[in-house]
Amino acid sequence: MAHGEMKNLTVDAQPTPEPSTPFTDAAGKSHTLAEFRGKAVVVNLWATWCAPCVQEMPTLGKLAQATAGEPVVILPVSVDRDEDRANAETFLAKSPPLPFYNTQQLALAYAFNPPVADMPTTLLIDASGRVRARVTGGADWSSPDARKVVEAIEKAS
């Protein structure tokens, strides 16, 4: 894992619309990314079987704590199968204040353009619902560089 640097950041030359594919929260309620319009959204697609995902999750928790009150939402979405869901929820609870969300059969991952094939992948979406950048692989989301990237997405219009 790169310490502090966002070496796997790709900025989209042409921002694409966020997918409308639904995903569920811990209670099983359906949500879409459109609900978070007006705020920047950091969508992290992850799984418990993915070592870099497990490694970076505490740093996403720190980012969520550091950005509390700012117009940004840190949104981890598990791609774990139903039988691994309880394990995923328990694991995520160790990185407060992150909420638990889940997508079935990688539906949300495949809905992005281009589709997300590797875990973890983090997608950075502006307040208008456009995907502006992505980070493929694990990153230190508690680093100053990560903060700069998130601030840039918050200001993007």
WOQUIKA-V980129 format. One record per residue. N is the residue number from 0. RES is the residue in one small letter. OMEGA is omega in radians with two decimals (* if undefined). Layout:
n=N res=RES omega=OMEGA
n=N res=RES omega=OMEGA
This chain:
n=0 res=m omega=3.13
n=1 res=a omega=-3.14
n=2 res=h omega=3.03
n=3 res=g omega=-3.06
n=4 res=e omega=3.13
n=5 res=m omega=-3.00
n=6 res=k omega=-3.11
n=7 res=n omega=3.12
n=8 res=l omega=3.04
n=9 res=t omega=3.11
n=10 res=v omega=-3.13
n=11 res=d omega=3.08
n=12 res=a omega=3.09
n=13 res=q omega=3.12
n=14 res=p omega=3.14
n=15 res=t omega=3.12
n=16 res=p omega=3.07
n=17 res=e omega=3.10
n=18 res=p omega=3.12
n=19 res=s omega=-3.13
n=20 res=t omega=3.13
n=21 res=p omega=3.04
n=22 res=f omega=-3.03
n=23 res=t omega=3.07
n=24 res=d omega=-3.08
n=25 res=a omega=-3.13
n=26 res=a omega=3.14
n=27 res=g omega=3.14
n=28 res=k omega=-3.11
n=29 res=s omega=3.11
n=30 res=h omega=2.96
n=31 res=t omega=-3.14
n=32 res=l omega=-3.13
n=33 res=a omega=3.13
n=34 res=e omega=-3.04
n=35 res=f omega=3.13
n=36 res=r omega=-3.09
n=37 res=g omega=3.06
n=38 res=k omega=2.97
n=39 res=a omega=-3.13
n=40 res=v omega=3.07
n=41 res=v omega=-3.11
n=42 res=v omega=3.13
n=43 res=n omega=3.09
n=44 res=l omega=-2.98
n=45 res=w omega=3.08
n=46 res=a omega=-3.14
n=47 res=t omega=-3.13
n=48 res=w omega=-3.06
n=49 res=c omega=-3.07
n=50 res=a omega=3.12
n=51 res=p omega=3.10
n=52 res=c omega=-3.11
n=53 res=v omega=-3.13
n=54 res=q omega=-3.04
n=55 res=e omega=-3.03
n=56 res=m omega=3.09
n=57 res=p omega=3.14
n=58 res=t omega=3.04
n=59 res=l omega=3.06
n=60 res=g omega=3.11
n=61 res=k omega=3.10
n=62 res=l omega=3.13
n=63 res=a omega=3.10
n=64 res=q omega=-3.07
n=65 res=a omega=-3.08
n=66 res=t omega=3.13
n=67 res=a omega=3.14
n=68 res=g omega=3.09
n=69 res=e omega=3.14
n=70 res=p omega=3.14
n=71 res=v omega=3.11
n=72 res=v omega=3.05
n=73 res=i omega=-2.95
n=74 res=l omega=3.06
n=75 res=p omega=3.12
n=76 res=v omega=-3.13
n=77 res=s omega=3.03
n=78 res=v omega=3.13
n=79 res=d omega=3.07
n=80 res=r omega=-3.12
n=81 res=d omega=-3.09
n=82 res=e omega=3.12
n=83 res=d omega=-3.02
n=84 res=r omega=-3.12
n=85 res=a omega=3.09
n=86 res=n omega=3.14
n=87 res=a omega=3.13
n=88 res=e omega=3.13
n=89 res=t omega=3.13
n=90 res=f omega=-3.09
n=91 res=l omega=-3.14
n=92 res=a omega=3.11
n=93 res=k omega=-3.14
n=94 res=s omega=-3.13
n=95 res=p omega=0.08
n=96 res=p omega=-3.05
n=97 res=l omega=3.08
n=98 res=p omega=3.12
n=99 res=f omega=2.99
n=100 res=y omega=-3.08
n=101 res=n omega=3.02
n=102 res=t omega=-3.10
n=103 res=q omega=3.08
n=104 res=q omega=3.10
n=105 res=l omega=-3.04
n=106 res=a omega=-3.11
n=107 res=l omega=3.13
n=108 res=a omega=-3.10
n=109 res=y omega=-3.09
n=110 res=a omega=3.11
n=111 res=f omega=-3.13
n=112 res=n omega=-0.05
n=113 res=p omega=-3.13
n=114 res=p omega=3.09
n=115 res=v omega=-3.11
n=116 res=a omega=-3.03
n=117 res=d omega=3.04
n=118 res=m omega=-0.14
n=119 res=p omega=2.91
n=120 res=t omega=3.12
n=121 res=t omega=-3.14
n=122 res=l omega=-3.10
n=123 res=l omega=-3.01
n=124 res=i omega=-3.12
n=125 res=d omega=-3.06
n=126 res=a omega=3.10
n=127 res=s omega=3.10
n=128 res=g omega=3.11
n=129 res=r omega=3.10
n=130 res=v omega=-3.06
n=131 res=r omega=-3.06
n=132 res=a omega=3.04
n=133 res=r omega=3.05
n=134 res=v omega=3.13
n=135 res=t omega=-3.11
n=136 res=g omega=-3.10
n=137 res=g omega=3.11
n=138 res=a omega=3.05
n=139 res=d omega=-3.08
n=140 res=w omega=3.09
n=141 res=s omega=-3.08
n=142 res=s omega=3.06
n=143 res=p omega=3.12
n=144 res=d omega=3.12
n=145 res=a omega=3.11
n=146 res=r omega=3.14
n=147 res=k omega=3.13
n=148 res=v omega=-3.13
n=149 res=v omega=3.10
n=150 res=e omega=3.12
n=151 res=a omega=3.13
n=152 res=i omega=3.09
n=153 res=e omega=-3.08
n=154 res=k omega=-3.08
n=155 res=a omega=3.09
n=156 res=s omega=*
